[in-house]
């Protein structure tokens, strides 16, 4: 059942092995990507803390084995480096198990307020329950539309989580299948990427319609 919540949470798609995969469908151009094949975080692409934070613990954000590893209270974003209005945003990731550990991938406005799109959010205590949502309004009048869905155990293996956002609709996907969509409160402004808390990331890819 779909539910309108005044405050809420976020989406995923399973793909094959990591590599230089083609665009998900014809008509898309790759605009941003990171395969995390280096030895450290690429600071030309990422800011390793929340935009409002003054410092971060470097050991909580690590790149090794072709993956980005983010600690339980850490965040990486593209604030001030990359943002985009509309497109396809996908992440191949595995979350940490553990009650109270909330892993998520969000799209946030440059104003650092609302609107926001939760590509996905997972509580490590129930890693097969995935939340999707979009938020709009103001801090005083925030509204959200979202739902939760049963997925494969996202702490047991890597899965690709994707959202496709256009001027009229946001659609969320799990394991290549559309699971949810919203036509309410669709953002129409550039959004940056934010990956938060206890998550291993194999890759991030962003596309734009031609």
Backbone torsions as a table, in degrees:
resi	resn	phi	psi	omega
1	UNK	NA	134.2	176.7
2	UNK	-82.3	146.3	-175.2
3	UNK	-137.3	139.4	171.6
4	UNK	-93.0	122.5	-179.8
5	UNK	-117.8	139.8	176.8
6	UNK	-66.6	-27.9	174.7
7	UNK	-137.1	141.2	179.1
8	UNK	-156.0	-165.4	-170.1
9	UNK	-127.4	-148.6	-166.1
10	UNK	-156.3	-149.7	-156.1
11	UNK	-134.5	164.8	-174.0
12	UNK	-159.9	152.9	179.8
13	UNK	-142.5	130.1	-179.7
14	UNK	-84.3	127.0	174.1
15	UNK	-120.2	-178.8	178.8
16	UNK	-80.3	-149.8	-176.7
17	UNK	-71.2	159.6	178.8
18	UNK	-67.0	146.1	177.6
19	UNK	169.9	-172.5	179.5
20	UNK	-84.4	70.8	-177.4
21	UNK	-68.5	151.1	177.1
22	UNK	-69.1	168.6	175.1
23	UNK	-54.4	149.3	-175.0
24	UNK	-60.4	-35.2	176.5
25	UNK	-148.6	163.8	177.0
26	UNK	-62.5	147.1	176.9
27	UNK	94.5	5.3	178.2
28	UNK	-109.8	143.2	172.7
29	UNK	-115.8	135.4	176.7
30	UNK	-73.2	124.9	-177.8
31	UNK	-113.0	-20.7	179.6
32	UNK	-156.8	139.1	174.6
33	UNK	-159.1	154.9	171.0
34	UNK	-147.8	122.8	179.2
35	UNK	-97.0	-4.8	176.2
36	UNK	55.8	45.2	-179.6
37	UNK	-91.9	-1.7	-179.1
38	UNK	-86.5	-167.1	-179.4
39	UNK	-102.1	-7.2	179.2
40	UNK	-154.7	167.0	-179.3
41	UNK	-62.9	134.0	179.7
42	UNK	-80.0	104.4	-176.0
43	UNK	-78.0	-1.5	169.6
44	UNK	-82.2	-8.1	-179.8
45	UNK	-119.5	-27.0	-170.5
46	UNK	-131.4	147.6	168.6
47	UNK	-108.0	118.6	-171.8
48	UNK	-85.3	44.4	171.9
49	UNK	-170.0	168.0	177.5
50	UNK	-63.0	147.5	-177.8
51	UNK	-56.3	-29.7	-178.3
52	UNK	-90.7	-5.9	-178.9
53	UNK	-81.9	150.5	-178.9
54	UNK	-94.7	-20.1	-177.2
55	UNK	-154.8	170.6	177.2
56	UNK	-147.7	163.4	177.2
57	UNK	-94.1	110.1	-171.0
58	UNK	-60.0	-35.5	-177.5
59	UNK	-70.4	-11.4	179.0
60	UNK	-83.1	-8.7	176.6
61	UNK	-127.1	116.8	-173.5
62	UNK	-139.1	145.2	173.2
63	UNK	-116.2	122.5	177.9
64	UNK	-161.5	151.8	177.2
65	UNK	61.0	26.1	-179.4
66	UNK	75.9	20.0	-178.4
67	UNK	-138.3	155.1	170.2
68	UNK	-97.4	128.5	179.4
69	UNK	-114.8	120.3	-177.5
70	UNK	-113.4	129.6	-177.9
71	UNK	-71.5	175.2	-170.8
72	UNK	-65.4	-25.2	-179.9
73	UNK	-124.9	32.7	-175.6
74	UNK	-118.2	160.8	-176.9
75	UNK	-144.4	143.6	165.8
76	UNK	-126.0	143.3	-179.0
77	UNK	-138.9	170.2	172.8
78	UNK	-107.7	21.7	-178.1
79	UNK	-58.7	128.3	179.9
80	UNK	79.3	-1.8	-178.2
81	UNK	-119.3	-49.9	-178.7
82	UNK	-143.1	134.4	171.0
83	UNK	-148.7	160.3	-177.1
84	UNK	-154.3	145.0	173.2
85	UNK	-101.6	118.3	179.5
86	UNK	71.3	160.2	177.3
87	UNK	133.3	-168.0	177.3
88	UNK	-114.0	128.7	-177.1
89	UNK	-122.9	119.9	-176.2
90	UNK	-134.7	149.2	-178.3
91	UNK	-138.1	135.4	171.3
92	UNK	-106.1	118.5	-168.8
93	UNK	-152.5	167.6	171.9
94	UNK	-136.4	134.7	-176.8
95	UNK	-100.3	164.2	177.9
96	UNK	-85.0	142.1	173.9
97	UNK	-83.7	151.3	178.9
98	UNK	139.3	123.8	-177.6
99	UNK	-59.0	134.9	177.7
100	UNK	87.0	-5.8	176.7
101	UNK	-92.2	112.9	-174.8
102	UNK	-109.3	112.2	177.5
103	UNK	-97.2	140.4	179.3
104	UNK	-159.0	159.8	176.2
105	UNK	-128.6	123.2	-176.1
106	UNK	-129.2	158.0	168.7
107	UNK	-111.7	125.3	-173.0
108	UNK	-127.0	151.2	-179.5
109	UNK	-78.5	156.1	179.9
110	UNK	-64.3	-20.9	177.1
111	UNK	-75.5	-9.2	178.9
112	UNK	65.8	21.5	175.7
113	UNK	-119.4	-121.7	175.6
114	UNK	-113.3	157.1	5.4
115	UNK	-79.4	174.6	177.1
116	UNK	-152.5	149.6	175.6
117	UNK	-119.1	122.7	172.9
118	UNK	-87.9	103.6	177.4
119	UNK	-63.7	-42.3	168.0
120	UNK	-164.2	157.7	171.0
121	UNK	-145.6	136.9	-177.8
122	UNK	-136.7	134.2	170.5
123	UNK	-90.3	125.7	-178.1
124	UNK	-60.6	-15.7	175.9
125	UNK	-76.4	-17.0	177.9
126	UNK	-141.9	68.2	-170.2
127	UNK	-70.9	0.2	174.3
128	UNK	-99.9	4.4	179.1
129	UNK	-111.8	114.8	-174.7
130	UNK	-111.2	134.9	179.7
131	UNK	-105.8	141.3	175.2
132	UNK	-128.3	144.4	176.6
133	UNK	-169.0	158.4	163.4
134	UNK	-127.8	148.2	-174.1
135	UNK	-123.6	144.4	177.4
136	UNK	-152.2	177.5	-178.0
137	UNK	100.0	-147.3	177.8
138	UNK	-125.0	174.4	178.1
139	UNK	-59.1	-32.5	-179.4
140	UNK	-83.1	-25.3	-175.2
141	UNK	-128.9	38.2	-176.8
142	UNK	-63.4	136.8	173.4
143	UNK	-126.4	157.1	178.6
144	UNK	-150.8	152.1	174.5
145	UNK	-130.7	125.1	-177.4
146	UNK	-167.6	-179.9	-179.6
147	UNK	-162.1	170.9	175.3
148	UNK	-121.0	152.0	-177.0
149	UNK	-139.0	151.9	173.9
150	UNK	-80.8	131.3	-178.4
151	UNK	-131.7	174.1	169.2
152	UNK	-59.4	160.0	178.6
153	UNK	-63.5	108.3	-175.4
154	UNK	-76.6	-3.7	174.3
155	UNK	-96.2	-8.2	-175.2
156	UNK	-95.1	-24.5	-176.7
157	UNK	-159.5	165.5	178.3
158	UNK	-78.9	140.3	175.8
159	UNK	-138.3	154.9	177.4
160	UNK	-100.3	127.3	-179.6
161	UNK	-112.7	130.0	-174.4
162	UNK	-137.8	149.5	172.7
163	UNK	-132.5	138.5	173.5
164	UNK	-115.1	124.5	-171.4
165	UNK	-123.6	124.2	175.0
166	UNK	-131.9	178.3	-174.2
167	UNK	-61.2	-20.0	-174.6
168	UNK	-112.3	-14.4	-170.7
169	UNK	-160.0	151.5	169.3
170	UNK	-119.8	130.2	179.0
171	UNK	-122.9	137.9	-179.5
172	UNK	-112.2	147.2	-176.0
173	UNK	-131.4	142.3	170.8
174	UNK	-127.9	128.0	178.0
175	UNK	52.2	42.1	176.1
176	UNK	79.3	0.5	-178.6
177	UNK	-114.4	135.0	176.6
178	UNK	-68.8	129.1	-177.3
179	UNK	-115.1	-19.3	-174.4
180	UNK	-162.5	152.3	173.4
181	UNK	-150.8	158.2	180.0
182	UNK	-140.1	137.4	174.3
183	UNK	-113.9	4.2	-178.3
184	UNK	-98.1	135.6	173.5
185	UNK	61.5	33.2	-177.3
186	UNK	-66.9	125.1	179.4
187	UNK	-65.5	152.4	178.1
188	UNK	-136.6	44.6	-179.0
189	UNK	-147.2	161.2	-179.4
190	UNK	-61.9	141.9	178.9
191	UNK	-128.3	142.2	174.8
192	UNK	-101.6	167.9	-176.4
193	UNK	-94.2	142.4	175.1
194	UNK	-139.6	120.4	177.5
195	UNK	-112.9	127.5	-167.3
196	UNK	-133.0	131.1	159.0
197	UNK	69.0	117.7	164.9
198	UNK	49.4	62.4	-176.1
199	UNK	-147.8	141.2	172.5
200	UNK	-106.4	128.0	-174.9
201	UNK	-116.6	124.5	177.4
202	UNK	-83.1	-42.2	174.0
203	UNK	-161.6	161.3	170.4
204	UNK	-126.6	134.0	176.3
205	UNK	-138.8	135.7	179.1
206	UNK	-124.9	136.5	-178.7
207	UNK	-125.7	156.5	175.2
208	UNK	-128.4	141.2	174.9
209	UNK	-64.2	140.9	176.3
210	UNK	-70.8	NA	NA
